[in-house]
Structure formats: C-alpha cells, structure tokens
Amino acid sequence: MYKLIALDMDGTLLNSDKQISAENKAAIAAAREKGVVVVLASGRPLNGMKPQLEELGMTTENDYVLSYNASLVQKVKNEEVIRSQIITGADAKAIAKLAHELGVNVHAFSQEKGLITPALSHYTEHESKITGMPITIIDFEELADDEQILKAMMIDEPELLSAAIKQLPEALYKQFTIVQSAPFFLEFLNPNSNKGVGVEALADHLGITADEVICMGDAGNDWHMIKYAGLGVAMANATDDVKEIANHITVSNNEHGVAKVIEEFVLSA
C-alpha cells in the first residue's frame, strides 16, 4: 500500500547521539528492497545529509532528498533540482532587522555565500557543525535584494526565542512559512515551501498519491508533511502540536521508532 516514506532526521531517524541505529538501517533497507522510495526530509542542506545518505546507500540515480525544509527537492546523485521555492536577500534583511529589534540572533543560507550571519553565535556554530558548511560573517545590509536565499533563521536561547515569537507581527505569517525546527531555531521559508508541499511535489513527480505516503517527524517543521501523508507518524518525543495531527504515534527516536513503523505498516503488509 505504501510507496513513499519521508523521514525527518534530527529527533526522528537519528537518535540522541545523532546516529542511525542498526534497527532503523535494516528496516529502511528492507523497505527499499520491496520497492518503497525512502527519502530524507530535513532542514539541512544536501551536503549536510550526505554522510547519512551514504550510510543508508541512498545515493543512486533514483534517490531524492528534501533539503532546507523542502525549499529544494533534489536528486541525490547529480543534485538536479525537482522543485525550488526560496526567498530573497531583501527578505533576509527584513528578518535580520526584526531579529535585532527583538533581541535575538539570525543566520541564513545563501545560494552563493553558504551559511551567513551578521554576528557569530554558538547556535550558528552548531548549525555549521551539523551541516558541514563554513560560516561567513556578513552584514545582511550588504546582500543584494535579489540574492537567492534558501532560508533565514532566528536563533537564540529557547526562552529568548519564545519571547521573540510572541512578538512576531501577524502579517509575517502570510509573507513566509514560519516553522520551529528546534527550541533554539525559528525558520523563515518561502510561503509556498514546507515539507508537506515538498513531499507532495515529489509524490506527484513519482506518480504516487497521498494515501500511499508515510511521513515521520517530531518537530514543528514536520507538521505539514505529517498532515499531508496518508499515514502521518509522530515520534513519542514529538511536540504536542505534531502529535495532535498525527494518525499514529510511535516510540521515540532512541527506541528505533522509524523501524517500528516500517515493520508494522510496510514489511508486515
């Protein structure tokens, strides 16, 4: 019944040690052996997912990935873009200005310059580490208005970020898709971009319908794809808003929740 599985990485596929368990790896391999398409759907860039894609053997001509929270839907092997919905330098400047007013830090991913920030934060250093991208310090006012920006992010201590979120202008939610991917990361995407739209675009590309799709995740940036999927799965460690719209709640990312779902709904079918 299920032909496509989209997996979030942090808090879902990866355990707390940022590793893929042997159980998850074996279940994914078995699903692929049955002809099921398995894709990673992450806030990370493609390069930041390559170690895991290689570990899973998901680097063939027929493998896809949703990067930057599905701002890009790409083929893994040649990085061909199937779908792109991004923002601009003008958007990044406006978000940076608002972040400064709200007292939180900011960084963004530029198509040309990579991971950029006006002021170094340990959260940007964390981002650099998990994505494998070097940091470029740049005043966002120097960005061209038409510069291609994959996403911009407000980043800071969870309590500071929570306070900032409460002060965001309502109009901003019409201008961008705004998702919280971690207690310290708030992401601003193209209004036509989120993991749900990305999974749907890939499913359409592959001739697969929503009821043939499983999506698994744990955080706010997974909400849209879990809502879209025929079987939307929340991890036991998921946020309450994700659990509320899920069709199924599995065990945590430290208990091989991905494997449990694949075994129950794909391998036993």
C-alpha positions as CSV (number, residue, x, y, z in Angstrom):
1,M,0.0,0.0,0.0
2,Y,2.7,2.5,0.9
3,K,5.1,3.5,-1.8
4,L,6.9,6.6,-0.4
5,I,8.4,7.2,3.1
6,A,9.6,10.6,4.1
7,L,11.8,10.8,7.2
8,D,12.8,13.8,9.3
9,M,16.4,13.4,10.6
10,D,17.0,15.1,13.9
11,G,14.7,13.7,16.6
12,T,13.3,11.1,14.2
13,L,15.7,9.0,12.2
14,L,18.7,9.9,14.3
15,N,19.0,9.1,18.0
16,S,20.2,11.5,20.7
17,D,23.8,10.6,19.7
18,K,23.0,11.7,16.1
19,Q,23.4,8.1,14.9
20,I,21.2,5.9,12.8
21,S,20.5,2.7,14.8
22,A,21.1,-0.7,13.2
23,E,17.4,-1.4,13.6
24,N,16.4,1.7,11.6
25,K,19.1,1.0,9.0
26,A,17.9,-2.6,8.5
27,A,14.2,-1.6,8.2
28,I,14.9,1.1,5.7
29,A,17.0,-1.3,3.6
30,A,14.2,-3.9,3.7
31,A,11.6,-1.3,2.6
32,R,13.7,-0.2,-0.3
33,E,14.2,-3.9,-1.2
34,K,10.4,-4.0,-1.5
35,G,10.5,-1.1,-3.9
36,V,9.4,1.6,-1.5
37,V,11.0,5.0,-2.1
38,V,12.6,6.3,1.1
39,V,13.7,10.0,1.3
40,L,15.2,12.2,4.0
41,A,13.3,15.5,4.6
42,S,15.4,17.8,6.7
43,G,16.2,21.5,7.4
44,R,19.7,20.6,6.5
45,P,21.3,21.2,3.1
46,L,22.0,18.2,0.9
47,N,25.7,18.3,1.8
48,G,24.7,18.1,5.5
49,M,22.8,14.9,4.8
50,K,25.4,13.1,2.6
51,P,27.0,11.1,5.4
52,Q,23.6,9.6,6.4
53,L,22.6,9.1,2.7
54,E,25.8,7.3,2.1
55,E,25.4,5.2,5.2
56,L,21.9,4.2,4.0
57,G,23.0,3.5,0.5
58,M,20.5,6.2,-0.7
59,T,22.8,7.8,-3.4
60,T,21.6,6.2,-6.6
61,E,20.1,7.8,-9.7
62,N,16.7,7.1,-8.2
63,D,17.2,8.6,-4.8
64,Y,15.8,12.0,-3.8
65,V,16.1,14.4,-0.9
66,L,14.2,17.3,0.6
67,S,16.7,19.9,1.8
68,Y,16.3,23.2,3.6
69,N,12.8,22.1,4.9
70,A,11.9,21.3,1.3
71,S,12.8,24.7,-0.1
72,L,14.7,22.4,-2.5
73,V,13.6,18.9,-3.7
74,Q,16.6,17.3,-5.4
75,K,18.0,14.2,-6.9
76,V,20.8,13.0,-4.6
77,K,23.3,11.8,-7.2
78,N,23.6,14.8,-9.6
79,E,21.8,17.3,-7.3
80,E,19.3,18.1,-10.0
81,V,16.5,20.3,-8.6
82,I,13.0,19.0,-9.0
83,R,11.4,21.9,-7.2
84,S,12.7,25.2,-5.8
85,Q,10.9,27.7,-3.6
86,I,13.2,30.2,-1.9
87,I,13.4,33.7,-0.5
88,T,15.5,36.8,-1.3
89,G,18.2,39.0,0.1
90,A,15.5,41.6,0.7
91,D,13.6,39.1,2.8
92,A,16.7,38.2,4.8
93,K,17.5,41.8,5.5
94,A,13.9,42.4,6.8
95,I,14.1,39.3,9.0
96,A,17.6,40.3,10.4
97,K,16.3,43.8,11.1
98,L,13.3,42.4,13.0
99,A,15.5,39.9,14.9
100,H,17.8,42.8,16.0
101,E,14.7,44.7,17.3
102,L,13.5,41.5,19.2
103,G,16.9,40.9,20.7
104,V,17.7,37.6,19.0
105,N,20.4,36.4,16.6
106,V,20.0,35.5,13.0
107,H,21.6,33.5,10.2
108,A,20.7,32.4,6.7
109,F,21.7,30.1,3.9
110,S,22.7,31.9,0.7
111,Q,22.8,30.0,-2.6
112,E,26.1,31.8,-3.4
113,K,27.7,32.5,0.0
114,G,26.6,29.5,2.1
115,L,25.9,29.9,5.8
116,I,25.9,33.6,6.6
117,T,25.4,35.6,9.8
118,P,26.0,39.2,10.8
119,A,27.2,38.1,14.3
120,L,28.7,34.8,15.4
121,S,26.5,32.8,17.8
122,H,27.2,29.4,19.2
123,Y,23.9,28.3,17.6
124,T,25.4,29.3,14.2
125,E,28.5,27.3,15.1
126,H,26.1,24.4,15.9
127,E,24.5,24.8,12.5
128,S,27.9,24.8,10.8
129,K,28.8,21.6,12.5
130,I,25.6,19.7,11.6
131,T,25.5,21.0,8.0
132,G,29.2,20.8,7.3
133,M,29.2,24.4,6.0
134,P,31.7,27.1,6.9
135,I,30.4,30.3,8.3
136,T,30.7,33.7,6.5
137,I,30.3,36.8,8.6
138,I,28.5,39.5,6.6
139,D,26.3,42.5,7.4
140,F,22.9,41.5,5.8
141,E,22.5,45.1,4.6
142,E,25.3,44.2,2.1
143,L,23.1,41.5,0.5
144,A,21.6,42.3,-2.9
145,D,17.8,42.5,-2.7
146,D,17.6,39.7,-5.4
147,E,20.2,37.4,-3.8
148,Q,18.9,33.8,-3.7
149,I,18.4,32.8,0.0
150,L,17.3,29.3,0.7
151,K,16.0,30.2,4.2
152,A,16.6,32.6,7.0
153,M,16.5,31.8,10.7
154,M,16.1,33.5,14.1
155,I,18.3,31.6,16.5
156,D,18.9,32.0,20.2
157,E,18.3,30.7,23.7
158,P,14.9,29.0,23.9
159,E,13.5,31.5,26.3
160,L,14.7,34.5,24.2
161,L,13.4,32.9,21.1
162,S,10.0,32.1,22.7
163,A,9.6,35.7,23.7
164,A,10.5,36.9,20.2
165,I,8.0,34.5,18.6
166,K,5.2,36.0,20.8
167,Q,6.1,39.5,19.3
168,L,6.2,38.5,15.6
169,P,3.8,40.6,13.5
170,E,0.8,38.6,12.3
171,A,1.4,39.8,8.7
172,L,4.7,37.9,8.7
173,Y,2.9,34.5,8.7
174,K,1.4,35.5,5.4
175,Q,4.7,36.6,4.0
176,F,6.6,33.4,5.0
177,T,6.1,29.8,6.1
178,I,7.4,30.0,9.7
179,V,8.4,26.8,11.4
180,Q,10.2,26.0,14.6
181,S,12.6,23.1,14.0
182,A,14.2,23.2,17.5
183,P,13.7,25.2,20.7
184,F,16.5,27.5,19.5
185,F,15.8,27.6,15.7
186,L,12.9,29.5,14.1
187,E,12.9,29.2,10.3
188,F,11.5,31.6,7.6
189,L,10.8,29.9,4.3
190,N,9.1,30.8,1.0
191,P,5.4,30.9,1.7
192,N,5.0,28.1,-0.9
193,S,7.6,26.0,0.8
194,N,7.3,23.4,3.6
195,K,7.9,19.7,4.0
196,G,4.3,18.9,3.2
197,V,4.4,20.7,-0.1
198,G,7.8,19.2,-0.9
199,V,6.7,15.6,-0.2
200,E,3.6,16.2,-2.3
201,A,5.7,17.6,-5.2
202,L,7.9,14.5,-5.1
203,A,5.0,12.2,-4.8
204,D,3.4,13.8,-7.9
205,H,6.8,13.6,-9.7
206,L,6.8,9.8,-8.9
207,G,3.1,9.2,-9.7
208,I,2.3,8.4,-6.0
209,T,-0.8,9.6,-4.2
210,A,-1.0,11.0,-0.7
211,D,-2.6,7.8,0.7
212,E,0.4,5.9,-0.4
213,V,2.8,8.1,1.6
214,I,4.2,7.7,5.2
215,C,5.8,10.8,6.8
216,M,7.5,10.7,10.2
217,G,8.7,13.5,12.3
218,D,8.9,15.2,15.7
219,A,9.0,19.0,15.4
220,G,7.1,22.0,14.1
221,N,8.8,21.8,10.7
222,D,7.4,18.3,10.2
223,W,3.8,19.3,10.9
224,H,2.9,20.0,7.2
225,M,4.2,16.7,5.9
226,I,2.6,14.7,8.7
227,K,-0.7,16.4,8.0
228,Y,-0.3,15.6,4.2
229,A,0.6,12.0,4.5
230,G,-1.8,9.1,4.2
231,L,0.0,7.8,7.4
232,G,1.4,10.8,9.3
233,V,3.5,9.5,12.2
234,A,4.7,11.4,15.3
235,M,7.5,10.2,17.4
236,A,6.9,9.7,21.1
237,N,9.3,12.6,21.6
238,A,7.4,14.9,19.2
239,T,5.9,18.2,20.2
240,D,2.2,18.3,21.2
241,D,1.1,20.1,18.0
242,V,2.6,17.4,15.9
243,K,1.1,14.6,18.0
244,E,-2.3,16.2,17.7
245,I,-2.5,15.9,13.9
246,A,-0.7,12.5,13.5
247,N,-2.5,9.3,12.5
248,H,-0.1,7.2,14.6
249,I,2.3,7.8,17.4
250,T,5.3,5.5,17.6
251,V,8.1,5.1,20.1
252,S,10.9,7.6,20.5
253,N,13.9,8.2,18.2
254,N,16.0,6.5,20.9
255,E,13.8,3.3,20.6
256,H,14.0,2.9,16.8
257,G,10.6,4.4,16.2
258,V,11.3,4.5,12.4
259,A,12.0,0.8,12.3
260,K,8.8,0.0,14.3
261,V,6.6,1.9,11.8
262,I,8.3,0.3,8.8
263,E,8.0,-3.1,10.2
264,E,4.3,-2.7,11.1
265,F,3.0,-0.8,8.1
266,V,5.3,-1.8,5.3
267,L,7.1,-5.1,5.9
268,S,4.2,-6.9,7.5
269,A,1.7,-5.7,4.8
